[in-house]
Amino acid sequence: MKKGFALTSGTAEEFARQPTYYVLDLDKTMPESVAPYMPSQNEIDACKWLPDNEIDFYTQEFKRTGFQGGLNWYRCTTSGLNRSDLELFSGHTIDVPSCFISGVADWATFRPPGALEQMQRKACTKMQSFHIIEGAGHWLQQEQPEQLTELIVDFLQHAK
């Protein structure tokens, strides 16, 4: 699993350093880009967090309803339609004990440039713990559930 990293700028050079499963190679399709990261058949067979019957359920539901709702969330976050709603929080800080936990391969953690550092230093005034979990990406609750649970329980027991 290739590690993400904090972008220092929004330049093409910085984006080119990201794992290709986030910023695809120009000459490859999505399947071609992610193929090297696919788990082996043994890893797939050992995966217990999403059994075949649940995959079948989701497949049937998405066939029935489509995937428009899932895509709309991304459209709304990039279109600026909700920007005025978020302005309510402009200039405010989070002044309660906080903890940040992410997977090392979750690119969202490391973009936009400087956002991670701003959250740690300015936005969360009582940041008590910060964790980047190895062997996990965006779905760390499935990828590293025991470690995530331990970190959350520890935070809750020690939050001041």
N, C-alpha and C positions, 0 to 999 in steps of 0.2 A: 504494500500500500504506500503510494507516494505521499509524502507530507506536503500539506499546504504551507504557506508562509505569508507573513504580512506584506502586502503590497506597499511599496514606498511611493508609488505614483500611479497614475492611470494611463501609463504609456503602453504602446504595443510591445515594447521590450519586456516590461514587467509581466504583462499578460502571457507572453510567449514562454515565460519560465514556469507557468502554472502547469499542473498535471493535465495531460491531454483529455482526460475525461471531463474537464471543466471548460477548457478552451480547445476546441477540436482543431486538428491539423487541417489545413486548407484543402488538401488533396484526399481526405478520407471522409467516409460517411460516419454517422454516429456508431453503427455496429462495428465498423472497422476500427474506430478509435478506442472503443471500450473492450474489444475482444481480448487484448493482453491482460486485462484486469479481471476477467471472468474467473470465478472459482472453478476448481476442478470438480469432476463428478463426485469424488469422495467428499469434498467440502459441501457440495449441494446435498448429498445424501445425509450428511451429519447435521444439517441445518434443521433445528427443531422449532424455531420461533415462528415460522410461518408454514404450517403443514399444507399439504396438497388440497385438503378439503376447504381450507380458508382461501387459498389462491383461487380455487374454482368458484367460491362464493363471490369474491371480488370481480373475477372475470365476468361472471354472469351479470352482476350489477352494472358494471361499466358498459357491457354490451347493451343492457336495457336502457340506461340513462345517459350514456356518453360520458365524456371526460371534461365537458365544458366547465363545470363548477370548479374543478381543480385548476384548470388553466386560467379561469377568471381571477383567482387570487393573485397570480403572477402578473396578469395584465393590470390589475388595480395598483399593485405596488410599483410598477414601472411607469404608469401613465400620468401620475400626479393627481388623479381624481380625488384621492383622500388626503392630499397635502393640507388642506385647510383644517381638517379634523385633527391632524397631528400638531398644528400650530399652537393648540391649547397647551401643549407640553413644552414649547420652546422656552429655553432659559431656565427651566426647572431641573432639579436634580432628584435622584432616587436616594432618599435619606433614611433608609432602613437597612439592616444587615442584608448583604447580598452575596451571592456565590455565582460564579460563571463556570460552566462545564461544557466542553465541546470535544469533538473528535479531531485528531490531528489531520485527518484527510477531508475535513469539512471546509471547503473553500469559503463558504459564507462567513466563517469565523474571521477570515483574514481580509475581507474587503468591506467597504471601500477603504482606500489607503488612510491609515491613521485612526479609523473608527474604534478598533480594539483598544488602542492606547487611551483614546479619549474616554471610553467607557470606564476603564480602570482608574484613570486619574481625575476625571471631572464629573462624569454623569452619575456614578455610583459613589457617594461620599463615604459609605461604610462597607466597601468591598472587603470581605473577610477571607475569601478564598477564590482561587483562580486555577482551573485545571484543564489541561489539554490531554485527552486520553489516547494513548497509543492503540493501534489496532482498531480504530473506529473512525467513521466518517460522520455523515449527517444523521444517521440512525443509531446513535450510540446506545440507546435504550434496548435495541435488539443486538447490537454488535458486542457490547461489553456491559450487560445488565448488572452483573455482580459488582463490578467496580463503580458503576454509576450509583447504584443503591448505597454502597458504602460511603461514597462522597456526600450524597444527599443526607443520609442519616447523621454523619459526622457534622455537617454544617448545621443541621437542626439542633443537635445536642449542644453545640458550642456557640451558636449565634448570640451575640450580645448587642 
